Amino acid sequence: MNNLRPLLSTVAVLLVFILAGNTQVQAQKFTADTVQVESSVKIHSPHKATMYSVILPGLGQAYNKKYWKIPILYAGIGATIYAINWNTKNFNKYKDGFRDFSLYYDYKYQSPDLETPIPEPDSKSYEGLYTDGFDFENSSASFDNWFKTQLQNNKDSYKHDRDLSYIILAGVYVLNVIDAAVDAHLMNFNVNEELTIRVEPAVSYSAFTGNTLGFRCQITF
């Protein structure tokens, strides 16, 4: 089993929960009598934040002044790129080994009645994927079948993890863009400082069920 799978899962979960954090800011406009007065603070542009993150991951977070998210973002990108390289290298190794051993297997167990005998393959990359110095020429048919299956399983496993790493990398990029856009929108969101939420027990009555105990949520602003 590939030991990078827990790392990929951790990266995905951490990025979803950490990069999704957003803060609230006060409004930048106020009204005096019938005249609307603009504050001297420049309106934050969600479009700019989005485009910056599309061009370069983390640039939108810098525009939003959420600098603490940038190291987390690039740690996720670095981990997934490392996983891609690791799985690609091992996939190619086992792919070549499976191909070479399949050819050797066909040569070793070919029928003696063939009009044109299968020549012995020159490439034996599979030898480095098992115990050094193992004698494949005198190995049993049961071992050869087992070894061929293991090569195929490892090849497919590394291919699966490589493809999953690409998907996670794309997800990190998309999440980076979404996070920058949402943060920028919330920076222009009008939030009343007096906003409070109170949850308290309450009793409701129904002709069918009688008195029922529940909760009531009260929002004051």
LINJO-V133835 format. One line per field, one symbol per residue. ss: DSSP state (H for helix, E for strand, - for the rest). phi: phi as a letter, one per 20 degrees, with the letter a starting at -180 (. if undefined). psi: psi as a letter, one per 40 degrees, with the letter a starting at -180 (. if undefined). Layout:
BEGIN
ss->???
phi->???
psi->???
END
This chain:
BEGIN
ss->----HHHHHHHHHHHHHHH---------EEEE--EEEE-------HHHHHHHHHH---HHHHH----HHHHHHHHHHHHHHHHHHHHHHHHHHHHHHHHHHHHHHHHH----------------HHHHH-----------HHHHHHHHHHHHHHHHHHHHHHHHHHHHHHHHHHHHHHHHHHHHHHH--------EEEEEEEEEEE---EEEEEEEEEEE-
phi->.ffeffffffgfffffeefffcddcffdcbddlddedeffffffdffffffffffbgnfffffemdffefffffffffffffffffffffffffffffffffffffffdfffeffdfffffeecffffdcgfnfeffdffffffffffffffffgfffffffffffffffffffffffffffgffffdeedffefcccdbfbdddcfedmfcebccdcddb
psi->hheeddddddddddddddeehiiiiiieiihhbehhhhiehhhhhddddddddddhhddddddefgdeddddddddddddddddddddddddddddddddddddddddfiheehdhihihidhfeddeeahhehgddeiidddddddddddddddddddddddddddddddddddddddddddddddehhhhdehihhhiiihihiddeahhhaihhhhh.
END
